[in-house]
């Protein structure tokens, strides 16, 4: 509730992200998606928000929506390993194992851990 109040006073990416993470931790994915949708209206070119939206849709089994958000995130931040891995997972699920393997290799190159 405090995060929503904070956004009523002054909207900020971090507040949306934290509120969305609270919902996601509670496995309340519909509300998490709703919060991140609001965040995208406020900050449509934030790759972290786009990636998180993609991951939330992926957890809901909504692969097409996930792929769109992840693709938009990669346009803005093409070296994000988390986004690349999630995209590779969707590609693999679609049966294109060679393209998925390429994504996984790219993610391994860009992963600093």
N, C-alpha and C positions, 0 to 999 in steps of 0.2 A: 504494500500500500504506500509506503514511503517513497519508493521509486516512482510510482505514478504521480504522487504529489510533487515530487521534484521536477518531473517533466511538465507538469502544469505550470510551474513557476518559470522554468527555463529548460527547453528541450536540449538534450545532449546525447551523443552517440553512446557514451559510456553508460549512462543511466538506462537506456534501452537495452543494451547488451546485458547488463547485470540483471535487470528484471526478466529478460528472456531466459537467462541462465537459471534463475530461480525456478521458473516454470518447467524448464527442461529437466532440472534435477528432481523435480516432483513428478516427472514423467507426464506432465500436462502439456503435451505437444500442441494441441490446438491453440491454447492460450499463448504458448511460446511463439508459434508461427504468427499469431495475430500481433504480438508485440514487435516482432522483427519486421512484419509488414509495415507497421507504423514507423519503425526506424528507417526503412527504405524510402518511405515518403519524405522523411526529414533529410536523409543522407543517402541518395540513390547510388552513389559511386563509392561506397565503403566496402572494400573487399572482405573484411572480416564479417560484416553483417551478411553479405551475399553468400559467403561460404557457410556460415551458420544456418542460414535459411535452407541452403542446399542439403546440409546434413540433417536438418530437422525433417525435411520432406523425404529424404532417403529413409530415415527411421520410420516414417509413416507408410513406406512402400510406394511413395509417389515419385517414381523414378524420372518421369518426364519433367516435372516441376523442379526436381532436384538438379537435373542436368542443365536446365536453363539458368538457374541461379549460380551453379558452379562455373558454367561457361562464362557468364558475365563477370564473375570474380576473377577468373583466369585472364580475362581481357585486361583487367586493371592491375593484377598482380600475378604474372605468369609463372613465377618461381615458388609459389606457396605450396610446400609439400603436402599439407593436409588436403588442400583443394585438388591437387593433382591425383593423390591417392583415391579420393572419393570419386573423382571423374573416371579413373581407371576401373574402379569397382563397378560402376554403372556400365561401362563399355564391356567389361568382362561378362556381366550378367546378360548383356545383349548378344553374347556369343563371339565377339570379335577379340579373341585372345591375343592375337599379335599386337593390335593397337593398345590393348590393356597393358601388355608387357612393356611396351614402349613408355607408356605413362608411368609405370612403376619404376622403370630405370631412370626416367627424368626426375621423379620424386626422390629417388635415392641420391642422385647427384646434388640436389638442392637441400637435402636434409642435413642440418648441421649437427644432429645428435648422433 
